[in-house]
């Protein structure tokens, strides 16, 4: 039985980070010694530290050094791939993963975050890494913007890819599903997915897409003049106030940032 699970998404903006946090939250209550590992991290501006690693290590009090929780930055990974050093990449990832596997009861491996036009290539790399680590995948798919049939076809196509690569699949989670389509999609999954694959459909919660005023102030390096008690307010809409006040007022909705 595997001592790990590999969380991977099939396209960008699937909500993988939030689902991984939820998975960690469940597992820390059931497993005494748990580790978190990202094979490849995205550089975070000038900080060059992965916010997911820092958040999970800090929030759950994991006994892991930051440097042990990843193998490569995305820039390093691209460099070695372009030089044809794929064997070095896989060997390094395996070595760092095995160090955690030997020291902990269970490892949650958080797959490469997908972005832009390279998402298909990056997903293939996730499958390759999972295969070489010998651990099964939890697949996160984005349902937002797709019909139930389209989501199901995409999942079945991905399942075939995993089967061809001999990579195990534990569960499929359709995230950001239109609440009105959730039951329909759940029915399709139950009917068409293999019986040994767990499946779940998570309705879209629009509030999770809305930043707070505190997050906006921090993102723009803003100076707070007043209203500290309102920093937790959510921003659902924004407008540019380049108009007369009487016209601007006509565009206001609840939770609007001007």
Buried (B, 14 or more C-beta within 10 A) or exposed (E): EBBBBBBBBBBBBBBBBBBBBEBBEEBBEEBEEBBBBBBBBBEEEEEEBBEBBBBBBEEBEBEBEEEBBBBBBBEBBEEBBEEEEEEEBBEBBBEBBEEBBEEBEBBBBBBBBBEEEEBEEBBEBBBBBBBBBEBBBBBBBBBBEBEBEEBBBBBBEBBEEBEEEEBBBBBBBBBBBBEEBBEBBBEBBEEEBEEEBEBBBBBBEEEEEBBBBBBBBEEEEEEEEEEEEEBEBBBBEEEEEEEEEEEBEEEEEEBEBE
